């Protein structure tokens, strides 16, 4: 979707008959959340990501995007493009909190919610129309509630299918609402670049352009057999269907998150095990905090290590009692790291991920006679409250206090 038109002034009419699928996407989500607590930065170019070295951009305000900055861009390049930007380290626990609030609004509208990430979701509002009005009215209600309750903006595409709704929300960004009437879907799609089609990445787009196919309309009118020969039967048929606006996929009601993780690319390759362990502690703190923010516990902890030559390994361990405590996550992650027995290997990236997630209420606790039943969990939650009030660095493990900021 990165090559779909953005912010285009499009109006296709207000006939939302049969357009019960909504795609709601927060605008510059991470950056917008940061501006809630830093209103003095509104109107300025702000970039969320690592502040130096080989970090990447996670989000940027539209003022920064005007300079060519975009998500996944190396921070070093973003600095060259927009040296006047304010760079902010990400606050993942804060994003998770706001995301929870946004998803609660969606589920108050309809139980048919399919989150795609922290900041976007599909909704099927067919069952909400008797109570809340037509799809366009429901979309307007969602935008108003997100702005009032979460203090950020979102864009909403309203269409008869998931694919068209997603393209519509991208087209009306930022802070827009676009209805694509059923009888104008083809008219809407065909001028789009082929990169707007689901499943068309850079390599596929290059193949299509070699065939002279630059717009969705070009692709729609090429013989299906030609597409299948160039891209394979499944991909060719899939793209042909989408080019005519045909998408039979329904909104799938979400279950619990499958995993929660954080990783860090070092500003320089690291061969000091103690420094790596300290980074694992910081990542474990972040992961555990996000587990608690989502109200889930993890059965499995995964360690990821990427070396200087870009080779990558993962190791995992399933623990006896599902957990959301920083202590347990770190103990497991560091044990996995120590078991690798690395001999001064140069490490580029480390990551910690929690999998096998369960609702925290389903935890079956094993209480030890010599350990306070909720001691570590209560301590973590006290720290969460302090972080919410005074910032994420208000309370940290002693091992992380005073560390120089060598990660990007």
Protein Blocks (a to p, Z undefined) as FASTA:
>chain_A
ZZgcehiacdebjafghiabccdddehkllmmmmmmmmmlgoiacdeddfehjbdcfbdc
fklmmnopaehiafklmmmmmmmbccddddfklmmmmmmmmmmmmmmmpmcdcdfbfkbc
cddfklmmmmnopfklmmmmmmmmmmmmnopacdddddfbfklmmmmmmmmpghiacddd
fklmmmmmmmpcfklpghiafklmmmmmmnopabfklmmmpcfklmmmmnojklmmmmmm
mmnopafbdcddddddfbdcdddddfbdcfbfklmmmmmmmmmmmmmmmmmmnopacfbd
cdddddfkopacddddddfbdcfbfklmmmmmmmmmmmnopghiacfbdcdddehiacfk
lpccdddfkbcfklmmmmmmmmmmmmmmnojklpccfklgopacfbZZ
